[in-house]
């Protein structure tokens, strides 16, 4: 966005006041390939939400549980499938493994016959 000195007159003939004035532009053009991707998705809002959510997950700003709730999935497996479809590895560390192991150990075993 361009800045002009306070006393400069723009080509439109308007005079700017104050130290600097910033020209406002509320319109942003998307690159063609991004526009085609969003149009092909059929639901621009959903495609944008998924793209933002994926990036937040990659940057570890969202957990898989938060991602699940944000995208409206009912199960972890749906989140795992979503991540796999987009080539994003599951963030599964040693702490997650230990939690799952403890949960598995707490499941009652069937009695032997």
Helices and strands as residue ranges (DSSP letters): E 3-5, E 20-22, H 32-41, H 44-58, H 64-71, H 76-85, H 94-105
